[in-house]
Structures are given as structure tokens and as C-alpha cells.
Amino acid sequence: MDRFYDEDKIAENYLKFRPKYTEEVAEAVMKYLDAHYKKHSQRKHDLMVDVGCGSGQGTNLFATHFKKIVGVDICEKQIQCANKQNTHENISYLVGKAEELPFEDHSVDLVACGTAAHWFNLPKFFQEVLRVLKPSGCLAVFAYGFTEIYPTGMKNEDKARATTNIFTELLHTGLTGHRLKEWVREKPAFGKAEVKIYDDVFNAIPFPNKQRNDDISMILTWSLDDFLGFVSSSVMTRALEKGKEELKNFFSDVLDKDEDNFDLLDIVSRKVKKIWNLEDQDQVELKAEMDIYLLLSVVDKA
């Protein structure tokens, strides 16, 4: 896991600007879990563990479904933010590793993971999932990927693609030297990169009973500050440290001549406004469309 997310400001931005999942995710997961438990004449929702929980964006979704939920994240600052926003008596958070879960054998009904599995050592994580899940327990891995971003009432396919490609460029440049670069080697559109990542995660799930649900989507309404806040909460901001020269090419149309010491969020803002022909004083409301990738598996143990 990149300790970038363990910095104070990044963790605060993560809490403030990261999307909260639609309730459809929890509904689909619980439907799957209940259908499987029914086969075993069981219906217990005692303990759920959310691995790589961040500041609780996915954890809170399940608050009404389990007697106890524990969110686990390797980053202490993320856990501090999760505790700050927590209003549920049945939810608690702790610092821990996905590959060394602090739970007893066969004690967990559901292991969930929201937009975090790509950071894990997957073989070791899946070993832990097998160890902690009850004989009829389930694994749910979900994530989001952006498909289009555009100002409200101004949807245009080419301009929306250009806006989404800002994410693509920052992601590709910011991951230089990182193992995740392999997943975005060919610089696909940002959402397509997520599809590739979670195709690989799905294929890596070692349990024979698994399925995917690609039917969930959601639309966020963002101010331009929200858009920039999301960028500031992401590992993509490594782009400033690792690829300023490469970024100068991409942003050349909005950079002043010989402007070397540029601010990332400022040039992203300039780029968005140029794409959509917006004036500096315009109050920009953006629509961000995203697909949800939901991977489900049951672990049948004798």
C-alpha cells in the first residue's frame, strides 16, 4: 500500500472528496450473501470486515446489515479520519494489513473491499480471506471507474473524453516507477484502466464460486473544487514529483511561456475551463459518471 495516503492532508482530502458508494452496492452484496446463506439454512449477519477501508466510504453502507463491522486500513491517518466521521455504534476501525487480518479463524460473515484490492498482495490477501471467513462466508470486492465528466447541461462526447483524459494523463504519469503502472501501460481511458485492474483482480480470486456484477453505475454532482479535491486525494498527484516535464507537454495549451513552477490543481482547473470554454468567474457544476465493478465470491468449506 502506498503510504502517500498516510499523510495528514491527503487523508483529510480523502475523507472530504472521495465518492460515497450508491446503496445499490450494499443491496447487491446482501442479496448475494443471503441467497447463499439460505442454501445452508443460515441467516446470520454477525461480523463484516471492510479491508482497505480508507475513511469509511464503503464501510458505512453496511451499517444496518451487521451486528458488528470492523474497518481495517494500513494507514493510521485514514483510520483517524474514519473514526472522526463514524456515527455508528456497531462500526469500529483499526490499523492493520490486508495480508495479516487480526480476526479469528472462521469468524467473519463478509469480507468487503472497496477500491483498495489493487494495493494488496492478492495471493496473501485471499489466503487470509479463506482463513477468516465462516464456511458459508462471502467476499465482495468493488470499485468505481469514471466514464465521463462534463459540466451540467453541456454534455459533449469529445469534450467529456478530453476532461476524463486529464485523469488518465495524471494517473499514467503519477504511477511512474510504481507496480500499478503495469495495469495502465497502454494509457487507456481512466475508466478503462479500472476495468483492466478489476478484470485481473477477478481472475485472481482463487475460489471456484465467483461472479461479477457490472450493472451498477452512479452520477456525482461536483463543483470544480470537488473535482480538484478528488485529484488532490489521489496517488495521481505523484505526477508533480515524478513527471513535471512530461506533464508540461500535456498542459502546454494552458501554461504560460517558461512557466516551470506550476501548481497541479491550478493547471487542471485551467485545462477544464479551456476544454469547455468557461470563463474564470463561471461557477462550474460538473457531472461525473462512473461505473461500479462488483466482484462476488462464496467460500464453501467443509
Secondary structure, 3 states (H helix, E strand, C coil): CCHHHHCHHHHHHHHHHCCCCCHHHHHHHHHHHHHHHHHCCCCCCCEEEEECCCCCCCHHHHCCCCCEEEEEECCHHHHHHHHHHCCCCCEEEEECECCECCCCCCCEEEEEEECCHHHCCHHHHHHHHHHHEEEEEEEEEEEEEEEEEEECCCCCHHHHHHHHHHHHHHHHHHCCCCHHHHHHCCCCCHHHHHHHHHHHHHHHCCCCCEEEEEEEEEEEEEEHHHHHHHHHCCHHHHHHHHCHHHHHHHCCCCCCCCCCCCCHHHHHHHHHHHHCCCCCCCCCEEEEEEEEEEEEEECCCC
